[in-house]
């Protein structure tokens, strides 16, 4: 944070600050990995700008919480809230460190940039061209997410961030728009928004087996860490010990993956022409592991039986992207089909982040969450679905499940 920037206490709703911190932390994860994927210094700079904003938010949140604690009972109730604030700040710092892989030219194998598109939905940064047919139109009028699967996740307008654009938000010329989606869908939308050609990274196949294993490990670490953050916020929202325990299990798995990653990277170092190019991988793995640690901190209050302070649950529910939990009803549109067959993402805009089948259901032998379910994942009556997206999308998904 810029040391010359002063932050003074002012009355501010803790719920609003926590909601903005959640949205900012999630956006930071998206942008930091996209900066690495595209080698984009511009996106990396946006990450550092948001990281500075997060520093201010966490100070405001801590000041408000300290003012609210009047006795030991208040302190006990607010302690988990401070944990949530600290965890969001830790995610922010880790995202900034990931961005520095690009800004400080720490070095990253080309194979990493080949693997990342398979691990994440890409996020691109585009400036709205005055001649674009999108300029002057609302997101609801454009129906981008429904028709293309591309979602506008943030807008920077004249230096100010709009983290929760909705159907009423109008795109204006010179807006800096951040869009998330698959590589195939992002290209045409990017070109329409900016009036410039879309350039994707060149595919490079790794030739060293240990390096390939290291890259695969870090991609899996990234998937698990991001899922852990989503599940952690879900555990807070629903005061769910089951979800919090899943977060703990994911964090332990990320720790094990990091150990294997280190071994594979050290083996590969002796077989690459420029071992220094592996520094970025090590940097990326360490920051990714920090994100999984932060997810566990988010869920710690639930794990320790302290419950969820109402202000935290409300902040999670009222944030930009909501996390919902539904049970597949017998005879519903999704009963006995797959996520891909019903084109859940395209039809609703919701991303199913986990599916849990009840004990003894077909094809499973235990009551466990399936992380990162794909188009081929089966859904049956009684399955519990955890999904993330907009409130409108949640209503569409509920209609398919009920």
VOLUM-933040 format. One record per residue (C-alpha): residue number from 1; residue in three letters; x, y, z. Coordinates in steps of 0.05 Angstrom, whole numbers. Layout:
k|r|c1|c2|c3
NUM|ALA|X|Y|Z;
...
***
This chain:
k|r|c1|c2|c3
1|UNK|0|0|0;
2|UNK|23|71|-14;
3|UNK|51|95|52;
4|UNK|31|167|38;
5|UNK|-42|150|34;
6|UNK|-77|164|100;
7|UNK|-138|124|123;
8|UNK|-182|155|176;
9|UNK|-239|123|214;
10|UNK|-308|140|189;
11|UNK|-375|107|204;
12|UNK|-385|52|152;
13|UNK|-427|-11|149;
14|UNK|-384|-72|164;
15|UNK|-430|-114|121;
16|UNK|-418|-70|60;
17|UNK|-343|-71|70;
18|UNK|-341|-147|78;
19|UNK|-383|-156|15;
20|UNK|-335|-112|-24;
21|UNK|-275|-148|5;
22|UNK|-304|-215|-17;
23|UNK|-318|-190|-88;
24|UNK|-249|-157|-92;
25|UNK|-212|-219|-68;
26|UNK|-247|-263|-119;
27|UNK|-234|-213|-175;
28|UNK|-161|-210|-154;
29|UNK|-153|-286|-161;
30|UNK|-183|-283|-231;
31|UNK|-141|-224|-254;
32|UNK|-75|-248|-225;
33|UNK|-77|-315|-260;
34|UNK|-100|-282|-324;
35|UNK|-41|-235|-320;
36|UNK|5|-296|-318;
37|UNK|-34|-331|-373;
38|UNK|-28|-273|-422;
39|UNK|37|-245|-395;
40|UNK|-1|-179|-389;
41|UNK|32|-123|-351;
42|UNK|-31|-81|-357;
43|UNK|-74|-134|-321;
44|UNK|-19|-144|-270;
45|UNK|-20|-69|-255;
46|UNK|-95|-73|-245;
47|UNK|-83|-128|-193;
48|UNK|-36|-83|-154;
49|UNK|-86|-26|-158;
50|UNK|-140|-71|-129;
51|UNK|-92|-97|-77;
52|UNK|-82|-26|-52;
53|UNK|-158|-17|-50;
54|UNK|-163|-81|-8;
55|UNK|-112|-52|41;
56|UNK|-158|7|53;
57|UNK|-220|-38|60;
58|UNK|-188|-82|112;
59|UNK|-166|-22|153;
60|UNK|-237|6|151;
61|UNK|-266|-61|170;
62|UNK|-218|-69|230;
63|UNK|-233|2|254;
64|UNK|-308|-10|251;
65|UNK|-302|-77|287;
66|UNK|-259|-47|342;
67|UNK|-310|8|353;
68|UNK|-366|-44|357;
69|UNK|-333|-87|412;
70|UNK|-358|-61|479;
71|UNK|-346|-121|523;
72|UNK|-317|-192|524;
73|UNK|-380|-222|495;
74|UNK|-377|-174|436;
75|UNK|-303|-191|426;
76|UNK|-318|-266|425;
77|UNK|-373|-256|373;
78|UNK|-331|-210|329;
79|UNK|-267|-251|331;
80|UNK|-288|-296|272;
81|UNK|-306|-233|233;
82|UNK|-234|-208|242;
83|UNK|-212|-275|216;
84|UNK|-253|-266|153;
85|UNK|-222|-196|143;
86|UNK|-152|-223|152;
87|UNK|-164|-282|105;
88|UNK|-189|-236|50;
89|UNK|-128|-192|59;
90|UNK|-83|-253|54;
91|UNK|-116|-273|-12;
92|UNK|-104|-202|-37;
93|UNK|-31|-205|-19;
94|UNK|-22|-272|-53;
95|UNK|-55|-246|-117;
96|UNK|-7|-187|-116;
97|UNK|51|-235|-111;
98|UNK|25|-275|-170;
99|UNK|20|-211|-211;
100|UNK|92|-195|-195;
101|UNK|113|-257|-233;
102|UNK|96|-216|-295;
103|UNK|116|-146|-272;
104|UNK|184|-167|-244;
105|UNK|197|-215|-301;
106|UNK|212|-270|-252;
107|UNK|207|-322|-307;
108|UNK|155|-375|-324;
109|UNK|160|-435|-372;
110|UNK|118|-430|-434;
111|UNK|87|-496|-415;
112|UNK|53|-461|-356;
113|UNK|17|-413|-402;
114|UNK|-6|-472|-444;
115|UNK|-35|-508|-384;
116|UNK|-71|-450|-350;
117|UNK|-127|-442|-401;
118|UNK|-149|-512|-383;
119|UNK|-149|-494|-310;
120|UNK|-185|-428|-310;
121|UNK|-236|-389|-348;
122|UNK|-196|-334|-380;
123|UNK|-206|-262|-359;
124|UNK|-192|-208|-411;
125|UNK|-187|-133|-404;
126|UNK|-217|-91|-459;
127|UNK|-231|-17|-469;
128|UNK|-299|-1|-497;
129|UNK|-291|31|-566;
130|UNK|-336|91|-580;
131|UNK|-357|57|-645;
132|UNK|-373|-10|-613;
133|UNK|-445|-32|-618;
134|UNK|-441|-47|-544;
135|UNK|-426|25|-525;
136|UNK|-486|59|-494;
137|UNK|-524|-6|-482;
138|UNK|-539|-40|-416;
139|UNK|-514|-110|-398;
140|UNK|-586|-133|-393;
141|UNK|-600|-109|-463;
142|UNK|-538|-144|-490;
143|UNK|-553|-211|-454;
144|UNK|-480|-229|-462;
145|UNK|-478|-283|-410;
146|UNK|-539|-319|-436;
147|UNK|-519|-317|-509;
148|UNK|-444|-325|-505;
149|UNK|-426|-350|-435;
150|UNK|-382|-288|-426;
151|UNK|-395|-247|-363;
152|UNK|-373|-176|-347;
153|UNK|-345|-184|-277;
154|UNK|-319|-113|-265;
155|UNK|-313|-45|-297;
156|UNK|-263|10|-284;
157|UNK|-291|78|-303;
158|UNK|-250|141|-295;
159|UNK|-207|108|-242;
160|UNK|-266|82|-201;
161|UNK|-282|8|-195;
162|UNK|-352|-21|-206;
163|UNK|-347|-91|-178;
164|UNK|-419|-112|-185;
165|UNK|-445|-92|-254;
166|UNK|-516|-115|-264;
167|UNK|-570|-115|-318;
168|UNK|-579|-40|-311;
169|UNK|-506|-23|-319;
170|UNK|-493|14|-384;
171|UNK|-426|7|-420;
172|UNK|-395|74|-436;
173|UNK|-340|91|-485;
174|UNK|-271|85|-453;
175|UNK|-296|39|-398;
176|UNK|-244|-13|-380;
177|UNK|-284|-78|-379;
178|UNK|-262|-144|-349;
179|UNK|-296|-204|-379;
180|UNK|-293|-277|-359;
181|UNK|-308|-338|-403;
182|UNK|-278|-393|-446;
183|UNK|-224|-376|-496;
184|UNK|-270|-395|-554;
185|UNK|-325|-346|-533;
186|UNK|-282|-289|-508;
187|UNK|-249|-275|-575;
188|UNK|-310|-251|-613;
189|UNK|-337|-211|-553;
190|UNK|-269|-178|-541;
191|UNK|-265|-156|-614;
192|UNK|-336|-128|-612;
193|UNK|-322|-89|-548;
194|UNK|-254|-61|-566;
195|UNK|-253|-61|-642;
196|UNK|-185|-95|-638;
197|UNK|-164|-166|-657;
198|UNK|-161|-218|-601;
199|UNK|-94|-253|-592;
200|UNK|-90|-318|-553;
201|UNK|-26|-350|-529;
202|UNK|12|-399|-573;
203|UNK|6|-471|-550;
204|UNK|72|-501|-526;
205|UNK|81|-574|-507;
206|UNK|128|-588|-448;
207|UNK|184|-636|-467;
208|UNK|208|-654|-398;
209|UNK|165|-703|-360;
210|UNK|182|-677|-290;
211|UNK|167|-606|-313;
212|UNK|100|-629|-341;
213|UNK|84|-661|-274;
214|UNK|103|-597|-238;
215|UNK|58|-556|-283;
216|UNK|0|-605|-274;
217|UNK|9|-602|-199;
218|UNK|6|-526|-197;
219|UNK|-56|-525|-241;
220|UNK|-90|-574|-193;
221|UNK|-67|-532|-134;
222|UNK|-99|-471|-167;
223|UNK|-164|-507|-179;
224|UNK|-167|-534|-108;
225|UNK|-148|-467|-76;
226|UNK|-201|-429|-114;
227|UNK|-253|-482|-97;
228|UNK|-232|-479|-24;
229|UNK|-246|-404|-23;
230|UNK|-315|-416|-53;
231|UNK|-331|-472|-4;
232|UNK|-305|-430|54;
233|UNK|-352|-374|38;
234|UNK|-407|-426|30;
235|UNK|-392|-455|99;
236|UNK|-397|-385|128;
237|UNK|-462|-370|92;
238|UNK|-496|-435|113;
239|UNK|-458|-444|179;
240|UNK|-441|-513|151;
241|UNK|-389|-555|187;
242|UNK|-391|-605|129;
243|UNK|-368|-552|79;
244|UNK|-316|-525|128;
245|UNK|-287|-595|136;
246|UNK|-283|-601|60;
247|UNK|-243|-536|60;
248|UNK|-195|-566|111;
249|UNK|-187|-629|68;
250|UNK|-173|-587|6;
251|UNK|-121|-545|43;
252|UNK|-85|-609|66;
253|UNK|-86|-636|-5;
254|UNK|-57|-571|-32;
255|UNK|0|-576|20;
256|UNK|15|-647|-5;
257|UNK|13|-624|-77;
258|UNK|62|-568|-62;
259|UNK|111|-618|-34;
260|UNK|107|-661|-96;
261|UNK|111|-599|-140;
262|UNK|176|-579|-106;
263|UNK|207|-648|-118;
264|UNK|187|-648|-192;
265|UNK|212|-577|-203;
266|UNK|280|-593|-172;
267|UNK|287|-654|-217;
268|UNK|268|-613|-278;
269|UNK|318|-558|-260;
270|UNK|376|-601|-281;
271|UNK|347|-615|-349;
272|UNK|325|-547|-373;
273|UNK|369|-498|-410;
274|UNK|351|-439|-364;
275|UNK|335|-464|-293;
276|UNK|323|-392|-273;
277|UNK|260|-394|-316;
278|UNK|230|-440|-262;
279|UNK|231|-386|-209;
280|UNK|162|-362|-231;
281|UNK|134|-432|-221;
282|UNK|160|-435|-150;
283|UNK|133|-365|-137;
284|UNK|65|-384|-166;
285|UNK|60|-448|-124;
286|UNK|77|-412|-60;
287|UNK|24|-358|-72;
288|UNK|-28|-410|-91;
289|UNK|-15|-448|-26;
290|UNK|-25|-383|12;
291|UNK|-94|-376|-20;
292|UNK|-114|-446|5;
293|UNK|-89|-427|75;
294|UNK|-132|-364|73;
295|UNK|-192|-406|53;
296|UNK|-182|-448|116;
297|UNK|-178|-384|157;
298|UNK|-245|-363|128;
299|UNK|-277|-428|151;
300|UNK|-240|-431|218;
301|UNK|-297|-400|259;
302|UNK|-345|-452|233;
303|UNK|-295|-509|246;
304|UNK|-284|-486|317;
305|UNK|-359|-484|332;
306|UNK|-360|-408|339;
307|UNK|-416|-404|288;
308|UNK|-424|-349|237;
309|UNK|-435|-277|257;
310|UNK|-499|-253|221;
311|UNK|-462|-194|189;
312|UNK|-413|-242|154;
313|UNK|-468|-287|127;
314|UNK|-507|-227|102;
315|UNK|-445|-197|69;
316|UNK|-432|-263|32;
317|UNK|-505|-267|10;
318|UNK|-507|-195|-13;
319|UNK|-440|-196|-50;
320|UNK|-433|-193|-126;
321|UNK|-432|-269|-136;
322|UNK|-477|-310|-91;
323|UNK|-464|-381|-69;
324|UNK|-527|-424|-68;
325|UNK|-541|-496|-46;
326|UNK|-598|-535|-78;
327|UNK|-620|-607|-76;
328|UNK|-639|-641|-142;
329|UNK|-713|-657|-138;
330|UNK|-741|-722|-166;
331|UNK|-771|-711|-235;
332|UNK|-737|-644|-244;
333|UNK|-702|-624|-309;
334|UNK|-634|-644|-280;
335|UNK|-655|-710|-249;
336|UNK|-622|-767|-286;
337|UNK|-581|-724|-334;
338|UNK|-513|-690|-336;
339|UNK|-491|-618|-327;
340|UNK|-472|-615|-400;
341|UNK|-536|-646|-427;
342|UNK|-577|-589|-397;
343|UNK|-524|-536|-414;
344|UNK|-530|-510|-343;
345|UNK|-476|-457|-351;
346|UNK|-504|-431|-416;
347|UNK|-577|-433|-394;
348|UNK|-568|-403|-324;
349|UNK|-500|-370|-322;
350|UNK|-486|-408|-257;
351|UNK|-422|-447|-246;
352|UNK|-433|-512|-208;
353|UNK|-372|-515|-162;
354|UNK|-387|-580|-126;
355|UNK|-436|-638|-124;
356|UNK|-448|-684|-66;
357|UNK|-487|-748|-72;
358|UNK|-520|-779|-11;
359|UNK|-487|-841|18;
360|UNK|-503|-904|-22;
361|UNK|-526|-870|-86;
362|UNK|-509|-900|-153;
363|UNK|-437|-896|-173;
364|UNK|-411|-872|-105;
365|UNK|-388|-908|-43;
366|UNK|-382|-849|4;
367|UNK|-415|-783|20;
368|UNK|-364|-736|-11;
369|UNK|-364|-673|-52;
370|UNK|-342|-680|-125;
371|UNK|-298|-619|-137;
372|UNK|-295|-585|-204;
373|UNK|-353|-624|-235;
374|UNK|-353|-621|-311;
375|UNK|-404|-628|-367;
376|UNK|-403|-703|-361;
377|UNK|-420|-703|-286;
378|UNK|-485|-741|-272;
379|UNK|-540|-710|-230;
380|UNK|-594|-751|-195;
381|UNK|-650|-738|-146;
382|UNK|-623|-724|-77;
383|UNK|-556|-696|-101;
384|UNK|-535|-632|-67;
385|UNK|-510|-579|-115;
386|UNK|-467|-520|-95;
387|UNK|-465|-465|-148;
388|UNK|-439|-395|-156;
389|UNK|-463|-338|-198;
390|UNK|-514|-281|-201;
391|UNK|-580|-280|-164;
392|UNK|-618|-282|-230;
393|UNK|-577|-343|-251;
394|UNK|-592|-376|-183;
395|UNK|-667|-369|-196;
396|UNK|-659|-402|-264;
397|UNK|-619|-459|-234;
398|UNK|-669|-469|-179;
399|UNK|-724|-476|-232;
400|UNK|-684|-532|-266;
401|UNK|-672|-568|-200;
402|UNK|-742|-562|-170;
***
